[in-house]
C-alpha cells in the first residue's frame, strides 16, 4: 500500500515519466515512483477542497481541478516540479463552483469544465482564457478533442464545439418535456412491475409466470 492521508480516492491516477500522480478527497495530490512506490512529494492547495478530477500530465506539467457539487470557488491548477523536484504552481484558474471532470490537454490548450457552468479553453503556458462556452447544465464529463472539435456532455445534451473558437457546431439531446415524460413512464412502469413481481421489480420470470397464469385462467 502506498502512503496517503487516508482520504478516499475517486479519480484515476496518471502515469508519466516513471511517476504516478493521484489525487484524494483530502485535497492532496501525490507523486509516487512508478517502480518502487516511494512517495516523491505531496501537494495541497490549502483550500481543503476535495479533488475528484483525474490529473492530466503533459510536458512535465500536471493539470488538476478541485471540488465536488457542493463546493464553491474551485480552481484548476497547473503544477510543475522546481529544480529541487518539489511541486510548484505555475498558474491557476478559479471558477465559481466545482471542477469535477478531468482536463484535456491538446495542442497547447487545456480544455476543462468549470462550475459556472461552462467549458473553458485556456493557454497551457499562461492559463489565459482563449474562449469560454457557457452551458445550461453542469458539465461532469471529461471533454475529448479530435479533428478540430471538442466533444462533451452537459446535462442531457451532447455537444460538439470548434476546438479553436468554442463555437457550437452541433448538439443532440431532448427537451425538458421529453425528459419529464420519459421519467413518468419509468415511474409508472416501475409501479406495474412492482405489482406483478413483488419485491423485485426486475424479476421478468415472475412477470412472465403471472402473465401465463392469467392467460390460463381465461382459458387461453
C-alpha positions, 0 to 999 in steps of 0.5 A: 500500500502506498502512503496517503492521508487516508482520504478516499480516492475517486479519480484515476491516477496518471502515469508519466515519466516513471511517476504516478500522480493521484489525487484524494478527497483530502485535497492532496495530490501525490507523486509516487515512483512508478517502480518502487512506490516511494512517495516523491512529494505531496501537494495541497492547495490549502483550500481543503477542497476535495479533488475528484478530477483525474490529473492530466500530465503533459510536458512535465506539467500536471493539470488538476481541478478541485471540488465536488457539487457542493463546493464553491470557488474551485480552481484548476491548477497547473503544477510543475516540479522546481529544480529541487523536484518539489511541486510548484504552481505555475498558474491557476484558474478559479471558477465559481463552483466545482471542477469535477471532470478531468482536463484535456490537454491538446495542442497547447490548450487545456480544455476543462469544465468549470462550475459556472457552468461552462467549458473553458479553453485556456493557454497551457503556458499562461492559463489565459482564457482563449474562449469560454462556452457557457452551458445550461447544465453542469458539465461532469464529463471529461471533454475529448478533442479530435479533428478540430472539435471538442466533444462533451456532455452537459446535462442531457445534451451532447455537444460538439464545439470548434476546438479553436473558437468554442463555437457550437457546431452541433448538439443532440439531446431532448427537451425538458418535456421529453425528459419529464415524460420519459421519467413518468413512464419509468415511474409508472412502469416501475409501479406495474412491475412492482405489482406483478413481481413483488419485491423485485421489480426486475424479476421478468420470470415472475412477470412472465409466470403471472402473465401465463397464469392469467392467460390460463385462467381465461382459458387461453 
